[in-house]
Amino acid sequence: MFAVDASHWALAYVISEWLIRVGLVVVVPFRRSPDAARSWLLLGLFLPWPALVLYILIGKATYPRWRRARIAELPDVLRADSSHILSSPAVANDRLPRKYVRTAGLVQRIGHLPLVDGNAVEFLAD
């Protein structure tokens, strides 16, 4: 058998603390307000093991049931709106300048809605 001295345990503890800190930096910011994320990250920075235990017990961000139900309905709503907009004469896919076709395609894939005329941008000084 080999003996593990205190320096090995100390090194293992320090490594585990840093793994917890890095893990919290990756996991915590999603679906949280900036204030809540900052609080969790500060707790994890100064007290990694207690922060991990508290995060496991109470920290997982979940949506309320009503919000999960509304998110589940979203694809159907977007599909209905998209088909309604596609039948509109304002759809601008054929009148789009060639240099914007790829960008418009990306926007359509992300937003799940077609490109329409009548949009304007006004740049403000401040």
C-alpha positions as CSV (number, residue, x, y, z in Angstrom):
1,M,0.0,0.0,0.0
2,F,1.1,3.5,-0.5
3,A,0.5,6.3,1.9
4,V,-1.1,9.6,0.9
5,D,0.3,12.5,2.8
6,A,-1.4,15.8,3.6
7,S,0.1,17.6,0.7
8,H,-1.8,15.3,-1.7
9,W,-5.1,15.9,0.0
10,A,-4.4,19.7,0.0
11,L,-3.7,19.6,-3.7
12,A,-6.8,17.5,-4.4
13,Y,-8.9,20.0,-2.4
14,V,-7.5,23.1,-4.3
15,I,-8.0,21.4,-7.6
16,S,-11.6,20.5,-6.7
17,E,-12.3,24.1,-5.6
18,W,-11.1,25.4,-9.0
19,L,-13.1,22.8,-10.9
20,I,-16.2,23.9,-9.0
21,R,-15.4,27.6,-9.8
22,V,-15.0,26.9,-13.5
23,G,-18.1,24.7,-13.5
24,L,-20.2,27.5,-11.9
25,V,-18.9,30.0,-14.4
26,V,-20.1,27.7,-17.2
27,V,-23.5,26.7,-15.7
28,V,-24.7,29.7,-13.6
29,P,-25.2,32.6,-16.1
30,F,-28.0,30.8,-18.1
31,R,-31.6,31.7,-17.4
32,R,-30.8,34.1,-14.6
33,S,-30.8,37.8,-14.0
34,P,-27.4,39.4,-13.9
35,D,-27.8,40.1,-10.2
36,A,-28.6,36.5,-9.4
37,A,-25.7,35.2,-11.6
38,R,-23.3,37.6,-10.0
39,S,-24.4,36.5,-6.5
40,W,-23.9,32.8,-7.3
41,L,-20.6,33.4,-8.9
42,L,-19.3,35.5,-6.0
43,L,-20.4,32.8,-3.5
44,G,-18.7,30.2,-5.7
45,L,-15.5,32.3,-5.9
46,F,-15.1,32.6,-2.1
47,L,-16.8,29.5,-0.8
48,P,-16.8,26.9,-3.6
49,W,-17.9,23.8,-1.7
50,P,-20.8,25.5,0.2
51,A,-21.8,27.2,-3.1
52,L,-21.9,23.8,-4.8
53,V,-24.1,22.3,-2.1
54,L,-26.5,25.3,-2.1
55,Y,-26.6,25.3,-5.9
56,I,-27.5,21.6,-6.0
57,L,-30.2,22.2,-3.3
58,I,-31.9,25.4,-4.4
59,G,-30.0,27.0,-7.3
60,K,-31.2,25.3,-10.4
61,A,-33.1,27.8,-12.5
62,T,-36.4,26.4,-13.7
63,Y,-39.3,28.1,-15.4
64,P,-42.7,28.0,-13.8
65,R,-45.2,25.5,-15.3
66,W,-47.2,28.2,-17.1
67,R,-44.1,29.5,-18.8
68,R,-43.1,26.0,-19.9
69,A,-46.6,25.5,-21.3
70,R,-46.4,28.7,-23.3
71,I,-42.9,27.9,-24.6
72,A,-44.2,24.5,-25.8
73,E,-47.0,26.3,-27.7
74,L,-44.5,28.7,-29.4
75,P,-43.6,26.5,-32.5
76,D,-47.3,26.2,-33.4
77,V,-47.9,29.9,-33.0
78,L,-44.8,30.8,-35.1
79,R,-45.9,28.3,-37.8
80,A,-49.4,29.9,-38.0
81,D,-48.0,33.4,-38.1
82,S,-45.4,32.5,-40.7
83,S,-48.0,31.0,-43.0
84,H,-50.2,34.0,-42.6
85,I,-47.4,36.4,-43.3
86,L,-46.2,34.3,-46.4
87,S,-49.6,34.9,-48.0
88,S,-49.2,38.7,-47.5
89,P,-48.1,40.8,-50.5
90,A,-45.5,42.5,-48.2
91,V,-43.2,39.5,-48.3
92,A,-40.0,40.8,-49.8
93,N,-37.9,37.7,-50.7
94,D,-38.0,38.4,-54.5
95,R,-37.3,42.1,-54.2
96,L,-34.3,41.7,-51.9
97,P,-30.9,42.9,-53.2
98,R,-28.6,40.0,-53.9
99,K,-26.0,41.1,-51.4
100,Y,-28.6,40.7,-48.5
101,V,-30.0,37.3,-49.5
102,R,-27.7,35.3,-47.1
103,T,-28.3,37.6,-44.2
104,A,-32.0,37.5,-44.8
105,G,-31.9,33.7,-44.9
106,L,-30.1,33.6,-41.5
107,V,-32.6,36.0,-40.0
108,Q,-35.5,33.9,-41.3
109,R,-33.9,30.7,-39.8
110,I,-33.3,32.3,-36.4
111,G,-36.6,34.1,-36.2
112,H,-38.8,31.6,-38.0
113,L,-40.6,34.4,-39.8
114,P,-40.3,35.6,-43.4
115,L,-38.8,38.9,-44.5
116,V,-41.3,41.6,-45.2
117,D,-41.3,45.2,-46.6
118,G,-42.0,48.3,-44.7
119,N,-39.2,48.1,-42.1
120,A,-37.0,51.1,-41.4
121,V,-34.0,51.9,-39.3
122,E,-33.2,55.3,-37.9
123,F,-29.7,55.8,-36.4
124,L,-29.8,58.1,-33.4
125,A,-26.8,60.2,-32.3
126,D,-27.1,59.2,-28.6
